[in-house]
Amino acid sequence: MALDQSFVGRTYPPTDPYEVGREKIREFAEAVGDTNPAYTDPHAAKALGHADVIAPPTFVFAITFKAAGQVIQDPQLGLDYSRVVHGDQKFVYTRPVCAGDRLTVTSTIEKIKSMAGNDFLDIRGEVHDEAGEHVVTAWTKLVARAVDAEDAAEGQA
């Protein structure tokens, strides 16, 4: 069953603040193999004009995707998460994420499209710091795959 188009524009409450730590940034940079010293060395980051180490650009995915969980788990939306794959991701920054930031995310359903039985769900996550200043906008596209004949037969067995 296609997702309800009336959910387009629905905004969910901001998340609790997430405190960005130096160690989390270092672990993330190491995990993605990025050796930029601004991610691990406070002196290198300060030499570039930052207050502390900064996070790699995709770091915020962890908090924006968690925030998108409000959308995913909304029982009224009716998304079957067992059929979901991650379709796309995009970030637009106002400024880098910095160690010590306390960030909140507000998720909005931007678009719902059905095609060939698949549902495409675009979620926009607006990330703000403790002062309410915009840091980054993240767009996540989720694809809920159509139920094929084999899956439908298994569900009836």
Secondary structure as UniProt FT lines:
FT   HELIX           5..7
FT   TURN            8..9
FT   STRAND          18..19
FT   HELIX           22..32
FT   HELIX           37..39
FT   HELIX           42..47
FT   TURN            48..49
FT   HELIX           57..60
FT   HELIX           61..72
FT   TURN            75..77
FT   HELIX           81..83
FT   STRAND          84..93
FT   TURN            99..100
FT   STRAND          102..115
FT   TURN            116..117
FT   STRAND          118..128
FT   TURN            130..131
FT   STRAND          134..144
FT   HELIX           149..156
//
